[in-house]
Amino acid sequence: MKLTVKERLMFNTFYPRSGSIAEQQLVRAIDNKIVLSQEEVEEINLKSIGQNLKWDKEKGKDLDVMFTNEEYKFLRLQVEKLDKENRVTLEILDLCLKVKGVKE
């Protein structure tokens, strides 16, 4: 799955605040695959301004991430939960649709 910098920064929207050990291990595994490295943060000049994050979008590069079937299943389940709870915002809609469209 190809993820933009913005999508990678929004991924924590899918993570449950608490859960089973197995769920939290999946969260950690997913997060380790998508986290921005310190080098990347410096390269794109990522800065926190108030409650917003800003970066040089021209320097931001997409990351091709290979999730396991278990990780995809977990992510789709989290998107379904957000949908059922009417918590999908316009800001995360495209990312939700991208996750839902991924085949196992």
C-alpha positions as CSV (number, residue, x, y, z in Angstrom):
1,M,0.0,0.0,0.0
2,K,1.4,3.4,-1.0
3,L,1.0,5.9,1.8
4,T,1.7,9.7,1.7
5,V,3.3,11.5,4.6
6,K,-0.2,12.9,5.5
7,E,-1.7,9.4,5.6
8,R,1.2,8.0,7.7
9,L,0.7,10.8,10.2
10,M,-3.1,10.1,10.3
11,F,-2.7,6.3,10.8
12,N,-2.9,6.7,14.6
13,T,-6.6,7.5,14.1
14,F,-7.1,3.7,13.5
15,Y,-5.4,2.6,16.7
16,P,-7.5,1.7,19.7
17,R,-6.6,3.5,22.9
18,S,-6.5,0.2,24.7
19,G,-7.0,-3.4,23.7
20,S,-5.6,-6.9,24.0
21,I,-1.9,-7.7,24.0
22,A,-2.3,-9.1,20.5
23,E,-4.0,-5.9,19.2
24,Q,-1.4,-3.7,20.7
25,Q,1.4,-5.8,19.2
26,L,-0.3,-5.3,15.8
27,V,-0.5,-1.6,16.4
28,R,3.2,-1.6,17.2
29,A,4.1,-3.6,14.1
30,I,2.0,-1.4,11.9
31,D,3.4,1.8,13.5
32,N,7.0,0.5,13.0
33,K,6.4,0.2,9.3
34,I,4.9,3.7,8.8
35,V,6.7,5.9,11.3
36,L,8.7,8.8,9.9
37,S,12.4,8.5,10.6
38,Q,14.3,11.4,12.1
39,E,16.1,11.8,8.8
40,E,12.7,12.0,7.0
41,V,11.4,14.5,9.5
42,E,14.4,16.8,8.9
43,E,14.3,16.3,5.1
44,I,10.6,17.4,4.9
45,N,11.0,20.0,7.6
46,L,8.1,18.6,9.7
47,K,7.0,21.1,12.3
48,S,4.3,21.3,14.9
49,I,2.5,24.6,14.7
50,G,-0.2,24.8,17.4
51,Q,-2.2,21.6,17.0
52,N,-1.3,21.2,13.3
53,L,1.6,19.6,11.6
54,K,3.3,21.3,8.6
55,W,5.9,20.1,6.2
56,D,7.3,20.7,2.8
57,K,4.9,18.7,0.7
58,E,7.2,18.8,-2.4
59,K,9.9,17.0,-0.4
60,G,7.5,14.4,1.1
61,K,7.8,11.0,-0.5
62,D,5.2,8.2,-0.6
63,L,6.2,5.0,1.2
64,D,5.2,1.6,-0.2
65,V,4.3,-0.4,2.8
66,M,3.8,-4.2,2.9
67,F,1.4,-5.2,5.6
68,T,0.7,-8.8,6.6
69,N,-2.7,-10.2,6.1
70,E,-3.3,-10.0,9.8
71,E,-2.4,-6.3,9.9
72,Y,-4.7,-5.6,6.9
73,K,-7.5,-7.4,8.6
74,F,-6.9,-5.4,11.8
75,L,-6.9,-2.1,9.9
76,R,-10.1,-2.9,8.0
77,L,-11.8,-3.8,11.3
78,Q,-10.7,-0.5,12.8
79,V,-12.1,1.4,9.8
80,E,-15.4,-0.6,10.1
81,K,-15.6,0.4,13.8
82,L,-15.0,4.1,13.0
83,D,-17.7,3.8,10.3
84,K,-20.3,2.2,12.6
85,E,-19.6,4.8,15.3
86,N,-20.0,7.6,12.7
87,R,-16.4,8.8,13.5
88,V,-15.1,9.0,9.9
89,T,-14.2,12.6,9.1
90,L,-13.5,14.2,5.8
91,E,-9.9,14.4,6.8
92,I,-9.5,10.6,7.1
93,L,-12.1,9.5,4.5
94,D,-9.7,8.9,1.7
95,L,-7.4,6.9,4.0
96,C,-10.4,4.8,5.3
97,L,-11.4,4.1,1.7
98,K,-7.8,3.1,0.8
99,V,-7.7,0.7,3.7
100,K,-11.1,-0.8,2.9
101,G,-10.1,-1.4,-0.7
102,V,-7.0,-3.4,0.0
103,K,-7.4,-7.1,-0.8
104,E,-5.9,-9.9,1.4
